[in-house]
Amino acid sequence: MPSRAAALSIPLLGGLIALVGFLSMRVSPVYLLGGVCAIGLAMIIFRKPFLGVLLLAFFIPFERLGSYDIAGITVRLSQVTALITMAAVFCTLPLSRRLSLPRIPTLIPLLLFFLVGLFGLFNAPNLERSVMVFLFTIFTCMISVVVPLLIRTPEQVQRLLRWFFASFFLVTVFGLYQFAGDWVGLPPELTGLRELYTKDVLGFPRVQSTALEPLYFANYLLMPLSVLCSLFLMRDRTFSTFTQLSLIGLGVLNLVLTVARGGYIAFAAAIVVLLCIHFFRLFTWRNLFYGATALLLTAIIAVRFFGFDTLSTQFVSHVTNVFGGASYSERVEMFSIAERAWLDHPLVGIGSGSFGPYASHHPFVVPTHGWNIVNNEYLELLAENGIAGLAAMLVIFAMVIVRSIKALMRARDPSVKAILGGVLAGFIAILVQYNTFSILYIVHIWFTIGFLVALQNLALHPNTNTKTT
C-alpha cells in the first residue's frame, strides 16, 4: 500500500514542484517557502496518511500563533495538514485492497446539512462570503469523516494521544509564560498577548496562548483535560500518574487564567459527565485527597499570581458578571438580530457565514472590528441554516453522544473505554460552551467528532478488519 500511494503521489508532487517554480518569480518569498514546506509535508503524508492525523492533532491549538494571512484568508497549520491528509486518503483509498471501511453514522445527516447550506446560498446578502464560508465548512466537517478512516487500532489511538498531549504541554507552558511575562511588564510583542487581554484592561492578563482569544483557548483545553481526568479515574497506566496529574494541573491553571466564563461552565459540565461515567470509581479516600489537593494548589497559585485584592475584586467581578456589562448587552443585541434573520428565512436560513453581513450596515462593508457573530452557535445555525440546518446538526451531535454511550457500555478494552469516556465528556463540554461563542467550522470540533467515531468503532466492532491506508 505505501508503494502504491508513493507511485500515485509522484505526478501530483511533480505538478506542485512545477507550480512553485512558476510562481518563484511572481510571489513573495514567504509564500514560496510555505509552498515548499507544503510539498515536503505532502511527501510525508502521502507515504503514510496516518502521520497526517498525528500532525493534525499536534497543530490544532496553533490558531493565531502559527498562522499566516494570505490574500485576506488566515491559513493555519492544522488546515494545511487536514487538506493534505484528505487528499492522501481520497487518492489512495480506491487503490487499497481488502480494506474494511469503518462505520461513519454521521455521514448522512452531514450530507443533508450540506444540502440545506446549498439552498441557503440563494438567500445570502453577501454571496461571495457565504460561498467561501460554506466551502470551508464542508472542508472542516469532512475531517470528521477522514479521521475514523485512519484510526483503526488501539495502538494508533495511543500514538495519537502522545502527539496531542505533547502539543497540549507546549501551549499550556507557553500560556503560563504569557501570563507571567505580561505580569512583570513584558511587551505584547514578546508575550504574544493581544492588547485587549493584557493586565492594562482588567488589572490582570487573560491567557490566550496560541489561540485567537482566551475563549477559544479555553475551548481547546476542554478535550485534553477531560481525557486526562478520565485516564486518571480509570487508573490507566499508558501515561504515568505523575504525568497525568502534572498535565491536569497545567491545564486547569491555564483554564482559570483564561478568565472565560463559558469555559468554566463547560468544564464543569465535563466533570459532571465524568462523574456519571466513573461514579463507582470516584468516591474513594484516594480520589477525595487528590481532588482536595488539586483545588487547594489551584487556589494558592491563583492568589499568588493575581494577589488577593485583585482576585477578590476585578477577577471575581468579571467572572460573576454574567448579566451585565458591554459584553452582555452586545450578546443580547446579536441574539435579537439572529432571531430577525431566522424569521426572514425560517427553513434554510440566510446562508452560511451570512450573519455578519446581515448585521452590518452594508452587507459588503466589513466593520472595523470585523464581522459580527451571534456568540451562540445554536442561534447562529438557526439564522444562517434555518430550522432544517439546525435540526441536521443536532442530529449529528445526538448520534455521536448516543453511540458513544452505547460504546462505553460494550467496550472491553479498559484503555479505549477510558479515552472514549474522556473524549465524550470533552465533546459535551464543547457543546455546552457553544452557548457562549459561535464558530462551526473550527477544526477542533470536527476532529473531536471524528476521534469519537473512531473510538466508537473500536469499542463496538473490535474484530473489524484493521487494514489501514
N, C-alpha and C positions, 0 to 999 in steps of 0.2 A: 504493500500500500504506500509507504513513503516514496518508493521509486516512481510509482505512477503519479503521485502528487508532484514530485520534483520534475518529472517529464512534462506534466501539464503546465507547470509554473514557468518553464523556460521561455516560451513565446510571450507570455504575459510580462515577465520581468524584462525581457528584451525590449518590449514596447515601452515599458516605463523608463528604461535607461535612455532609449532614443528620445523620449519626450523631455527628459531632464536635459539632455544635450541640446535639444532645440530651444529650450527655454533659458539656457545658461546665459545667453547674451541679451535676454529680454526681461528678466525678472530680478528681484532683489536677491542678493547672496543668502539672506536668511531663508527665503522661500526655497532656494536651490538646496541649501543644507537640509532643510526639512524634507524635501523630496528624496534626497539621497538616504536620509535616515529611514524614511518610509519604505524605500526599496529594500534596505537591509532588514527591516522588521518583517517585510513581506517574505523575504527569502527564508527567514527563520520559521515563520508561522506556517507557510505553505508546506514545509517539510514535515512539521508536526503541529497540526492545528490546536491541540490541547494546550500548547505553550501560549497560544493567544488568550485562552481563558485565564491562565495564571497571570499573564501580564495585565489583562483587563482588571482582575481582582486587585492587583497592586496599584494600578493607576487611578482607580475610582475616586479617591479623595483629592486628587490634584486637579481641582476645578478652576481656581484662579491662578495660583502659582503653578506653573507647568502648562499654561495655555498661551495661545498667541492669536491675535486678531488679524484676520486676512480678509480684506475687502468687506469689512463690516461684520464678518462672521467669526465668532470665537471658536477656534479649533483646539480641542483638548486631546491629551494623550490617550485617554480612555476611548474617545470617539474614533480616533485613527486606528487603535488596536482592534476595536469592535468591528470596524468596517473591513479591515484586512482579514480578520478571523472569519467573518461571514463569507467573504469571497473565497477563502480557502475551503470552507465547509461546503458551500454550494457548488464549487468547481470539482471537488474531489469526491463528493458523496455519490454521484452517478457511477463512478469507477469502482466503488467498493463492492466486494462480493461477500455474501453470507452475512450481511450486516442486518441485525435485527433493530429496526428503528424504535426508539423509545416512545412511550405514550405521552402525548402533549395535549391534555384535555382542554387547555385554554385556547387552542388554535382557532376553533370555530367561532366562539364569541369575539375573539380578536379580529378575525376577518369581518365579522358583522360590524364591529366598531369602525374599521377602516371604511366599510361601505357607507356607513352613516356620515363619516367625516367627508367622504367624497361628495355626497349630496349637499352637505353643509357649505361647501365652497361656493355654491350658487348664491348664497346669502351674504358672502363676505364683503364688508365695506372696503377692505384693502386686500384685493385678490392676490397680489404678489406675495405679501407677507403670509397670508393664510396658506397658500400653496407650499411655501417654504417650510412653515411650521408643521403642516400636515405630512410632508415627506419626511421631515426629521422625526416626527412622532412615529411614523411607520418604521424608520430605521432603528430607533431605540427600543420599540416594542419587540422587534424581531430578535433582540438579544435574548429575550426570554425563551425563544424557540431554539436558538443556536446552543445555548449553554447546556441544556439536557441532552443534546445530540453528542456532546463531547465528554460529559461527566458520566461515566458508566460503571465505575468501580469504587469501592470504599477507599482504596489506595489513592485514587485521584482526588477524592474529597479531602484526604489528609494533606496531600501536597498543596491543594488549593488554599487550605486554611493557613498553612505556613507562610505562603506569599501574602495572604490577606492580613494576617497578624503582623507580619514584618512591616507592611505599609502603615498599619494602624499604629505600631510603635513609633515609627518615624514622625507621623503627623501629630501625635499626641505630645511627644517630646518637643517638637517644634512649637506646639501650642503653648507649652509652659515657658519656653524661651521667649515667645512673643509677649506673653503676659509680663514676665519679669523684666524684659527689655524695655517695654513701654513704661512700666512702673518706675524704673530708675532713670528714665528720660531719654532713651534711645529714639532717634527719629524714625518715622514710618518706613523710610527707605531701607532701614536695617531690620525692622521687626516684621515688615510685610503687612502691618495693620492698615486698613483704610482709615482715613481721618475721622470719620464719624464713629469709630469704635475705640478710639484712644481714651485715655483717662481724662482728657480735657472736656469730654462731653458729659459723662455721668459721674466723674470722680474716680473711676476705676476702669481699666481696659476690659473690653469684651473680646474673648479669644475667638478668632475665626480660622486660625491655622492656614491651611492651603485652600480653604473654601472661599466662596464669594462673600458669604455672610455668616455670622455666628449661628443663625437659624439653620442654615444648610449644613454647617459642620456638626451641629447637634443631631441633625437627621442622619448623617453618616455614622455617627458614633453608636446609634441605637442597635444596629445589627451585630457588630463585633462584640459589643458589651453583652448583649443578650446571649450570644453563643458562648462567650467565656463564662458567664454565670451558669448556664446550663451544663457545661462541661464540669464546672466545679461541683455543682449539686449532684451530678451523676457520678462524681469521683472518677472521671475519665482520666487516664494517665498518658494520653497522647502528648499532652504538654504537662510539665511538672506543676505541682500545686503552687510553688513559688512563682513560676511564670504566669500562671493564671491569675493569681492574686495581684501580682505586680501590674499586669496589663489592665485588670479591672480597676485598680487604684488610679492608674494614669487616665483611663477613660472617664471614670466618674469625676475626677478632678477637672478634666477638660470640659466635661458637660456642665459642671457647676459654673465654670469660668466663662462659658458662652453667655450666661445670663439670658437664656432663651426659654421663656415660659412654656412655649409649645413643646420644646424638647424635654423639659421636666415632666410635663403631664404625660408625654408619650413614653418616657422611660418608666414612669410609674405604672402605665398600662402593661409594659413588657414584664415588669416584676409581678404583676397580678397574674399574667398568663403563665409565667414560670412557677408561681406558687400553685396554680391549679395542676400543672403538668407533673410537678415534683412534690406534691403535697405530702406524701408519706415519707419522703426523704428529708424534708426540711426541718421538722420540729425535733431537733436533737440539740443537746447542750453544745456540741461542737459547732454547729451552724449558728446558733444564737451568739456564741462567743465571737466567731469570725465576723458576723454581721454587726454586732455592737462595736467591735474594734474598728471596722471599716468606717462606720458612721462617725466615731469619735475622732479618728485620724483626719477624715474629710473636714470635720468642723474645725479642728485645730489648725489645719493648713489654710482653710478659707479665712479664718480670723487672722492668722499670721500674715497672709497676703493682703487682705483688704484693710485690716485694722478694725477694731471693734466698733468704733464710731461710724465708719463708713459702712460696715456690714449691717449695722442696725438702723441706718437711715437710708442712704441712696440705694444700696443693693436691695434691701427688703422692700423699699418703696417701689422700685422698678419692677420687681418680680411679682408683687401682690397687686399692683395697679392694673388689674385686668380690664376694668370697665371705665377707664379714664385716660386722659392724655391725648396727644395728637394722633398716636398710632391707632387707638381705638376709634376715634372719630373718622379717620381715614378708612378704616375697615368697614364701618357702618355705611359710609358713602359708597364704597365699592360694591358692597352687598346689594345696595339699592339699585345700582346701575346694572349689576348682573341679573337681578330679577326682571328689570325692564327689558334687557336684551333677550332673555328667555321668552318673555311674553310676546316679543316681536316674531319669533320663530320657534314655537314650543317643541316641535317634533325633532328637527335635526340641528337646531341652533344656528348661530351666525357664522360658523366656520372656525376651524382650528386656528388658534392664535389671534382671533379677531377681537378679543375683549379690549386689548389696548387701543387699537384704532377706534373701536366703538365708543370708548370712554374718553377719547381725546377730543379736542376742539375741532380737529380736522383729521380724518382717517389716514391721511398721507403725511401728516406733520408729527414727527416724534417729539414728545415733550422733553424739556431739558434734563429731567431726571430719568428718562426712559419710559417705555410703555408701562402703563399701569397693569397690575394684576389684581385678582379678586382677593388673594390671601386666604382662599378656601377652595381646595381642589374640587370638591363636590359641586359647589356653586359655579365654579368656572367651567366644569364639564357640562353642567346644565345649560349655561349660557352659550357656550361655543358648540356643543354637540347635541343639545336638546335632550328631551327625556329618553329618546332612543339610545343616544350615545352614553348617557349616564347609566342606563339600565344594562347595556352591554358591558361596561366597565365594572359595575357592581357584580355582575355575574362572574366575571373573571376573578375578582377578589374573593367572592364567596366560594367558588370552585377550589381555589388554592387553599383556603382555610379548611374547608370540609375534607378535602382529600388529604391534607396534612394530618388532621385529627385521626382519620382512618388509618393512615400510615403509621402514626405513633402507636396506635393500638395493636398493630400487627408486626411492627419492627422486631427482628430477632437480634440484630447486631446492636449491642449497647452503645457503641460509639456513634453509629448512624442515628440512633434514636436520640442521643444527647444533642447532636448537632442539629437534627431536624427540629427538635423542640426549641432550641435557641433561635434558629432562623425564623421559625414561625412566630415566636414572641417578638423578634425584631420587626418582622413584616407587619404584624398587628400594630406595633408601636408607630411604624411609619404611617399606617392608615389613620391612626389617631392624630398624628401631627399634621396630616393633610388638612385638618380643620383650621390650621393657622398659616398655611402657605400653599401655593399652587404652582407646581411645575411638573406636569405629567411626563414630559419627555426627558427627565433626568435619567442618566444611565443607571444609577444606583438602584432604583426601584425595580427596573426590569431585569437587572442582574439578579436581584434577590428573588424575584418570581421564578426565573429560570433555575436558580440554585435549588429552590424549594421543590420544583417539579422533578429535578434530578434526584433529590433525596427521597421524594415520594416513590419514584420508580425503584430505587434501591431497596426500600423497605417493603413495598408491595409485590415486587417481582424480582427477588434476589437471584433467581436462576435464569433470568433472561440472558441471551447471548450478549456478551460484553465486548465483542469485537468493535473497535473504535476506528474512526477515520484518522 
